Amino acid sequence: MARAIWSGAINFGLVTVPVELYSATEDHTVHFRQFERGTSDRIRYRRVNERTGKEVDFGDIVKGYDLGDGEYVLVEQEELDEIAPGRSRSIDIEAFVDLDDIDPIFFQKSYWLAPSKEEFGRAYGLLLQAMDRTNKAGIARFVMRGKEQIAAIRAGADGVLILDTLLFAEDLRDPAKELRKLPSKTEARGRELDMAVSLIDSMTEDWQPEDYHDTYTERVHKLIDDKKAGRKVSVEAPPAEPTKVVDLFEALSRSVESRKGGGGRKKSSSGSSSRKQKAPDLSGLSKTELDKMARELDVKGRSKMSRSELEKAVGEAQSSRKRAS
């Protein structure tokens, strides 16, 4: 069982919920050591004074901020500690926002929040259900590992609160300054645009994260196993050539026809079975549950609908389906 990496309390209004923070993700990257080619000798790094060539003890090293032109401002760790945020043990929700309004580019790392003790489950569950029903996220500040974080707290699908640390606005780069040239705004041709929309529609399906795997890491493990066993290392096929502009419409047409002919992935049959079931009272469902029903009923424009709009659209779609049957 994992250990909590932070503990404290969520504060919203006059309500306080003691919680513990757990990492929701893990790194599966394959890590390598470094060796000198042709030997079994490990490569080691040392902290060396570039002028004298002598190794320097860690305790004798200070930080330096580069001012340019070879000038630096030296800063002691104690000076940084003095201005660091305090060891706060509270997650202070400052506002609630629509979850859909947060651009995914701001999301950084995800954590689970759990009540620190069983007796705090009632207040925890209240916050969870309220945010699930309203599709809101609580924007909060807290201190973790000596650094102030901004975070979004939201209701997870597994009945657990999720805390996503967010990037600050100043952390995002301006594409106009980073790209060699911004893509030109060209109007797509009518037939090409219609065909591209048809291709997207034909490839649209429910999000099933378990269908996607880190195939590169799997290939790295296979490479290691093959070399260990003395087997021949297999080489992956080269990537496909980029589509030529003159062939764009033809490529789109062939892609759509391929999907119609069964060339695409098979969709889950769970949607059809759930539609046969008696529809629940929509007024008691959360936006997440309504959105799932809207996907199964193929309600168009559902991603931009509010909860009340989703409830109305799902009800109308169910009525239409009953009349048709």
N, C-alpha and C positions, 0 to 999 in steps of 0.2 A: 504493500500500500504506500502511495506517495505521501510525502510530508508536505505540509503547508509551507509556502515560501514567504508568506506575509500574513499577519493577523491584525485585526482592528475592527472598525465598525463603519457601516454605511449610515450616513446622516442625510435625511431628506425631510424638510420641514422640522417638526418637533419629534420625528420618529427616528429611533436609533436601532440598527440591526447589527449585532456583533457577527462578524464573518471571518472566514479564512480563505486565502487565495491559493489556488493550485494551478500549475501550468497545464494548459489544455493541449499543447502540441509537444512534439519531440523531434529531434534531428536524427535522420537516418543516413547522413552523409558518411561515406567511407573515408576514414582518415589514414594517411600514410606517414611513415617515418622517412627520413632522407638518408641516403647512403652514397658513398663515393662509388662511381661506376667501376666495376671489375673487382670490387672488394666487398667485405662485410663490415666495413667501418662506418659507424654512424656519424652524421654531420651534427655538430653542436654549435650553438650560437653563444657568444659572450658579449658582455657590455664592456666596450673598449674605448678608452680615451683616444680620439682620433689624432691628437697631437703627439702623445707619448707612446701610444700603442699598448699601454698597460691596462689590465682589467680593473674595473671599478666596482667596489662593493655597492649593493643596491641601496644601502642606507646613505651613501654619499652622493646619490643622484637627485637632482632637483629638476623641476619642469621649466621649460623656457618657451615663451610665445614669440614667434618670428615676426618682427616688424618690417622685415625686408632689408636689403643691402647689408646683410650680415649682422644686423642688430637684433638683440633679443631682450625681453623682459623676463627675469628669473623669478619664479614663484615657488614658495615652499608649500608642501602639502598641508601644513598647519594653517596657512593663510586661506587655502581653499576650504578647509574644514570649517573655518570660522564663518564664512559667508554661505555655506551650504544650508539647504532647508532643514529644519529640525526633524527629528525622528517621529514624525506625526503618525498616529495610529487611527486616522479617520479618513474615510472616503466621502467627501462633501459634495453631494449632488447640487449643482448650481442652477440647473434648468433641465427641462425635458424637451426633446425635439423629435420630429418624425424620423423614424429609423431610415426611411427611404431617402431623406434629404441629405444624409451623410455620404459623400462621394467615397467609394471604396479606396481611393488613393490615399485617404487619411489613415486607414487601418494599419496597425503595426504588428501587434502580437496579442494573442487571445489567452485568457485565463478563465478558470471556473471560480465562482464564488459560492461557498457553502456556509450555512449557519454554523457558528463555532460550537454551539451546544444545542441539544434537542429542544430545549424550552424556548429557543428563539425561532423555531420553525414557523410559528404562526405569522409573525411580522414579516419574515422572509417570504413566505408563500403569498402574503397579501401583495407585496411589492412585485413579485414575479407575475402573478395573475393580472394585476392592474396594467403592467407594461405590455403583457402579451395581448390583452384585449384592446388596448389603445394603439399598439404598434409603435410605442414611444421608446426612446433610449434616454437614459439619464446621463447628462454630461457632468463629469465630476473631476476634481483635482485630488491627488494624493501623492504621498512621498514613498518611494520604494528604492532601496539601495542608494540612499543619499541623493536621489534626483527627483525633482518634481515632475509628475506625469499628468497628462490630461487623458481622460478615458471616457468611453461610452459603455454604460451598463445596460444590458438588454436581456430579454427573456429567451432562453435557448429552447430548442425543440425537445430536449430530454427532461424538461422540468427543472432545469438548473439555470441560475443566473450566470451570464457570461460578461466578463469585463474585457473590453478591447482597448489596449493602449492606443492612443492616436498621435499622429504627427501634428506638430504645430504648423500653422499656416506658413510661417517663415521657413519651415523645413522643406517645402515643396519648391522645386525648380521651375523657372519660367521656360516653357518650350521655345518661345521666340528667341531666348538667349542661348539655349542648349543645342538646338538643332541647327545643322548647317543651313537649312532652308525649310521654312514651313511648307507643308503640302499645299499646293494651289487648290483653290476652291473651284472645281470644274463641275458643271452640271452633267449628271449622268443621263445618257440617252434613255428615252422612255421604255423601249423594249428591253434594254439591258437591265434597267432598274426593276422592271416588272419581273424579269426572269430571276434576278438576284433575290427579290422578295420571295418568289416562289420556292427558290432553293432553301432559303432560311426557314420558311414554313414547313417544307418537307423534312428538314433536319431537326425541327423543334421537338423536344421531349422533356420529360421530367428530369430534374437534376438528381443523378444517382452517383454520389461521390465514390462509392465502393467500386464503380466501374473503371476508375482511373488509378493508375499505379505509377510509381517512379521507375519507369523502365530503364533509365540510364543507370541508376544504382543497382538494379537487378543485373544489368549487363556487366557492370564492374565486378560484382560478386562472381558472375559466371567466368569472367576473364581470370580472376584469382584462382578459382577452382580448377579451370582448365590448365593453367600454368603449373599449379601444384601437382596435378595428375599427369603432366607431360602431354596433354592433348593439344591438338592444333587449335589455334585461336581463330574463331569465325569472325568475319568482317561484315559489318552492317552494310546494307544497300545504300547507295548515295541518295541524297534528297532529290525530290522531283524538281525539274526545271521550272522557273517562274513562267506564268502565263503571258504570252505575247499579247499586246493590246489589240492587234488585228484579229486574234482568235478568241477574244473575251466572250463574245456572245455565243460562239460555238461551244466553248468550254462550259458556260453556264447551262446551255441547253442540254448538253450531254450529261451534266451532273444531275439535273432535274430528272431526266429520263432514267438515269441509273437508280435514283432513289425510288421512282415509281416502279421500277422493275425488281425491287427487292434488294438493291445493292447496299442499302443503308443498314444500320443496326436495328435489330428488332426491339420494339418498344415493350415496356412492361405491360402485362395483362392485368395489373392490379387496378388500373383505372376502370376497366369495364366491369369488373366484379363489384367494385365499390358503388358504381352507379346503379346497380340493380337493387341495392339496399334502400330501405326506406329513409328518406331525407330527414335529418334531425331538425329541431327547432332552430332556425338560423339566428334568432335574436340572442341566443345564449352562447354563440360561437365567437371565438377570437378572430382577429383579422388573419392570423396565420392559417387557421382552419378554413376560413372562407376562401382564402387565396388558393389553398390546395384543392378545394371543391371547384373553384373557378377554372383551374387548370384542367381538371378532369372533364369539365363541361365545355372546354374550349372557348371560354369567354374572352373576347377580344378586348385589348386595352386594359386588362386587369392590373397590370403593374403600376398604373398611374391612378388607380381608384382608391378612395378612402374606404374605411370599413363599412360605412353606411351604403356607399355606392356598390361595394362588393356584395353586400347582403341583398340589395335590390336586384343586381344583375344575376346572381346565383338563383334567386327565387324565380325570376323570369325565365332563365334557361331551363330550370327544372320543369316549369309549367309547359314550356314549348316542347320539351322532350316527351312529357306525358301525353300531350295532344297528338304528337306525331306517331306515338306508339299505339 
